[in-house]
Amino acid sequence: MGEVRTLGDEDFPAVFRSADTASLSGQRRYMTGTKWRLLLAIAAAVCAVSSADAAVAMVLLAFLATVYLEVWMLTDRPERAWYDGRALAESVKTLSWRYAVAGDPFPVTLPAADAERRFHERLEVLLREAPSDSLVPVGSMAATETMGELRQSPFAVRKQAYLTGRIADQQQWYGAKATTNIKLARRWRIGLITVEALGVLAAVLRLLEIVTFDLPGVLAAVLGAGAAWFAVRQHESLGRAYTFAATELSIVHQRLSAVRDESEWAQEIADAEEAISREHTMWRASRGAV
């Protein structure tokens, strides 16, 4: 059996890669900025236990750096580039798959020229709706040669390409992400409980005057920073959402596998892409981006 023809990131219009790159860059900047704010808060708490001039100066520097980061994140808004870039990239991907495998609104009965024109029109709408202040997509909007070749392929080839390259690939991605987030959520919970227990012990030692410096305050800062980072990463909610998405895609895979001809294929593709888009909409809503 020959290799299944499918679509990779390089086979989508260039605007997909542009939006994807902008999203990943925004995510890195946002997470880095958030991480440094929390680390600086811990550093300030650690330095505050000492009354030495050098320690006080370090506290001042930590707070000044925190203010700088706050101002930078308010002006740069990296989270907007993250959310908006991901929204555009995923929209371009779903539109490209619909076109390439003759899903609605690009059924196989639609002449090639009309299908390509409709694809460009839909893509132009997506670009017009993309926020220009946080995302500037660049690159070709044309349907790629690989997309056109797949669209011209027999039904069986398009079906296998979609089941393998889109549904199975997404299902595997969600399954792996669900497992990772569930494990990380458990580890973070254990870690936070450990810090809480150490805080109780430190408070007792402070009351007994065995420990003379403000160790409970330092541990409180560590606990607060850890809880904030745990909330930002959303491991628990993502673990549940990704598990649900993987389960839903397994149902979609079974339903698409049962399609035997073109008569219902276009609508089934539309329904499958709606299921994939629904998960991303939920993700954006959980981030406060919708």
Legacy VTK file of the C-alpha trace (Angstrom):
# vtk DataFile Version 3.0
C-alpha trace
ASCII
DATASET POLYDATA
POINTS 290 float
0.000 0.000 0.000
1.412 3.399 -1.001
1.833 6.362 1.264
-1.397 8.210 2.033
-1.520 11.628 0.387
-2.409 14.304 2.923
-1.732 17.941 3.826
1.046 19.266 6.053
1.579 22.791 7.342
3.674 23.601 4.270
0.733 22.691 2.016
-1.599 25.378 3.383
-1.594 28.976 2.084
1.352 31.018 3.356
-0.968 33.153 5.473
-1.510 30.093 7.700
2.174 29.898 8.578
2.303 33.658 9.107
-0.593 33.553 11.576
0.789 30.429 13.243
4.190 32.069 13.729
2.578 35.218 15.155
0.545 33.104 17.583
3.518 31.074 18.806
5.582 34.232 19.246
2.784 35.888 21.214
2.401 32.815 23.404
6.122 32.715 24.202
6.212 36.415 25.062
3.104 36.187 27.239
4.277 33.125 29.164
7.785 34.542 29.594
6.453 37.856 30.881
4.057 36.135 33.286
6.767 33.790 34.546
9.171 36.658 35.257
6.518 38.662 37.102
5.900 35.739 39.445
9.607 35.023 39.930
10.254 38.676 40.747
7.461 38.583 43.337
9.141 35.616 45.011
12.542 37.334 44.835
11.068 40.432 46.489
9.603 38.320 49.293
12.905 36.546 49.858
14.853 39.811 49.994
12.258 41.440 52.247
13.097 39.094 55.148
16.336 41.017 55.612
16.619 44.622 56.713
20.058 45.086 55.174
20.415 47.960 52.728
21.428 45.619 49.891
18.336 43.463 50.448
16.061 46.507 50.508
17.659 47.691 47.265
16.988 44.278 45.708
13.340 44.519 46.740
13.146 47.936 45.084
14.740 46.621 41.885
12.384 43.622 41.841
9.323 45.859 42.096
10.661 48.248 39.447
11.234 45.304 37.099
7.704 44.077 37.828
6.256 47.484 36.954
8.277 47.497 33.734
6.910 44.070 32.806
3.341 45.158 33.583
3.660 48.237 31.363
5.260 46.181 28.581
2.503 43.553 28.665
-0.194 46.232 28.661
1.301 47.970 25.632
2.534 44.946 23.670
-0.498 42.757 24.472
1.244 39.475 23.526
-1.806 37.453 24.554
-3.825 39.107 21.795
-1.307 38.065 19.154
-1.432 34.570 20.662
-5.237 34.261 20.592
-5.880 36.149 17.349
-3.060 34.401 15.499
-4.295 30.985 16.588
-7.866 31.845 15.602
-6.785 32.912 12.109
-4.421 29.960 11.620
-7.076 27.431 12.632
-9.696 29.126 10.443
-7.365 29.016 7.433
-6.596 25.360 8.119
-10.245 24.333 8.349
-11.075 26.282 5.174
-8.145 24.650 3.354
-9.193 21.142 4.362
-12.773 21.780 3.270
-11.510 22.916 -0.119
-8.926 20.162 -0.583
-11.274 17.240 0.136
-14.374 18.795 -1.471
-16.281 19.489 1.713
-19.027 22.057 2.061
-18.992 24.859 0.782
-16.698 23.415 -1.929
-18.522 20.266 -3.120
-16.948 18.189 -5.873
-19.753 19.275 -8.234
-18.489 22.871 -8.057
-16.297 23.702 -11.084
-12.597 24.138 -10.277
-12.527 27.845 -11.133
-15.621 28.540 -9.025
-14.267 26.537 -6.099
-10.975 28.422 -6.168
-12.737 31.768 -6.406
-15.004 30.860 -3.489
-11.963 29.795 -1.455
-10.266 33.145 -2.078
-13.445 35.030 -1.139
-13.801 33.143 2.144
-10.123 33.666 2.938
-10.386 37.385 2.220
-13.248 37.601 4.723
-11.074 35.936 7.374
-8.242 38.396 6.712
-10.546 41.403 6.863
-11.845 40.236 10.234
-8.329 39.649 11.629
-7.436 42.419 14.140
-4.855 44.596 12.411
-3.566 46.051 15.686
-2.406 42.686 17.034
-1.884 40.584 13.914
-0.565 41.421 10.460
-0.807 38.244 8.340
1.409 38.137 5.272
1.884 35.672 2.439
-0.048 34.191 -0.435
-3.773 33.554 -0.133
-3.870 31.195 -3.101
-4.836 27.571 -2.690
-1.614 25.592 -2.965
-0.793 23.115 -5.688
-1.009 20.208 -3.239
-4.490 21.299 -2.166
-5.587 21.419 -5.807
-4.119 18.003 -6.567
-5.863 16.442 -3.603
-9.159 18.044 -4.610
-8.865 16.472 -8.067
-8.168 13.039 -6.580
-10.761 10.225 -6.480
-13.187 10.130 -3.571
-11.405 7.220 -1.860
-8.092 9.119 -1.878
-9.640 12.284 -0.459
-11.476 10.299 2.187
-8.343 8.515 3.374
-6.347 11.742 3.311
-8.900 13.473 5.511
-9.307 10.579 7.936
-5.534 10.242 8.336
-4.199 13.771 7.971
-6.995 15.661 9.709
-9.163 13.552 12.017
-6.642 10.945 13.206
-3.916 13.572 13.477
-6.102 15.901 15.564
-7.346 13.006 17.679
-3.787 11.940 18.452
-2.777 15.527 19.258
-5.707 16.040 21.651
-5.136 12.660 23.273
-1.454 13.371 23.909
-2.183 16.887 25.197
-4.933 15.561 27.483
-2.569 13.013 29.030
0.182 15.600 29.499
-2.109 18.196 31.081
-3.727 15.698 33.440
-0.282 14.586 34.652
0.935 18.159 35.059
-2.233 19.135 36.939
-1.664 16.292 39.396
1.992 17.254 39.902
1.161 20.916 40.445
-1.546 20.010 42.963
0.911 17.865 44.897
3.509 20.620 44.728
1.116 23.280 46.013
-0.065 21.034 48.842
3.580 20.454 49.778
4.242 24.199 49.934
1.109 24.646 52.072
2.330 21.972 54.483
5.742 23.632 54.669
3.983 26.919 55.361
2.161 25.392 58.323
5.431 23.960 59.640
7.209 27.290 59.154
4.458 29.114 61.034
4.766 26.697 63.959
8.543 27.115 64.014
8.114 30.878 63.965
5.702 30.744 66.906
8.172 28.604 68.823
10.876 31.112 67.870
12.964 28.328 66.368
12.934 30.277 63.114
13.435 34.000 63.595
12.988 35.323 60.059
9.762 35.511 58.073
9.907 32.093 56.407
6.074 31.781 56.394
5.896 34.997 54.365
8.371 33.665 51.815
6.441 30.403 51.488
3.206 32.376 51.148
4.750 34.250 48.208
5.900 30.970 46.654
2.413 29.496 47.118
0.750 32.549 45.601
3.080 32.542 42.593
2.627 28.803 42.093
-1.148 29.078 42.280
-1.109 31.973 39.798
1.061 30.032 37.340
-1.170 26.968 37.743
-4.189 29.146 36.921
-2.463 30.616 33.860
-1.536 27.189 32.471
-5.064 25.796 33.095
-3.851 22.191 33.123
-7.021 20.803 34.715
-9.517 22.500 32.402
-7.385 21.784 29.333
-7.045 18.140 30.328
-10.823 17.785 30.472
-11.394 19.752 27.268
-8.796 17.810 25.289
-10.165 14.489 26.548
-13.646 15.490 25.401
-12.310 16.658 22.026
-10.408 13.396 21.442
-13.524 11.400 22.306
-15.699 13.486 19.998
-13.215 13.078 17.151
-13.257 9.310 17.556
-17.014 9.455 16.964
-16.459 11.726 13.958
-13.879 9.266 12.588
-16.355 6.388 12.816
-19.084 8.402 11.125
-16.813 9.529 8.277
-15.506 5.993 7.785
-19.057 4.874 7.095
-19.509 7.367 4.220
-19.384 5.427 0.951
-19.965 8.049 -1.739
-19.966 11.746 -2.522
-23.667 12.305 -1.855
-23.220 12.981 1.869
-19.471 13.618 2.005
-19.527 17.417 1.697
-21.918 17.867 4.631
-20.105 15.324 6.787
-16.858 17.255 6.286
-18.612 20.461 7.314
-19.934 18.771 10.471
-16.477 17.380 11.293
-14.831 20.783 10.910
-17.515 22.333 13.105
-16.618 19.843 15.832
-12.946 20.801 15.582
-13.738 24.520 15.545
-16.022 24.125 18.558
-13.122 22.954 20.740
-10.998 25.903 19.684
-13.852 28.297 20.443
-14.111 26.788 23.924
-10.361 27.232 24.365
-10.524 30.903 23.427
-13.507 31.407 25.743
-11.565 29.871 28.640
-8.812 32.408 27.973
-11.286 35.280 27.961
-10.653 35.892 24.268
-14.197 35.520 22.968
LINES 1 291
290 0 1 2 3 4 5 6 7 8 9 10 11 12 13 14 15 16 17 18 19 20 21 22 23 24 25 26 27 28 29 30 31 32 33 34 35 36 37 38 39 40 41 42 43 44 45 46 47 48 49 50 51 52 53 54 55 56 57 58 59 60 61 62 63 64 65 66 67 68 69 70 71 72 73 74 75 76 77 78 79 80 81 82 83 84 85 86 87 88 89 90 91 92 93 94 95 96 97 98 99 100 101 102 103 104 105 106 107 108 109 110 111 112 113 114 115 116 117 118 119 120 121 122 123 124 125 126 127 128 129 130 131 132 133 134 135 136 137 138 139 140 141 142 143 144 145 146 147 148 149 150 151 152 153 154 155 156 157 158 159 160 161 162 163 164 165 166 167 168 169 170 171 172 173 174 175 176 177 178 179 180 181 182 183 184 185 186 187 188 189 190 191 192 193 194 195 196 197 198 199 200 201 202 203 204 205 206 207 208 209 210 211 212 213 214 215 216 217 218 219 220 221 222 223 224 225 226 227 228 229 230 231 232 233 234 235 236 237 238 239 240 241 242 243 244 245 246 247 248 249 250 251 252 253 254 255 256 257 258 259 260 261 262 263 264 265 266 267 268 269 270 271 272 273 274 275 276 277 278 279 280 281 282 283 284 285 286 287 288 289
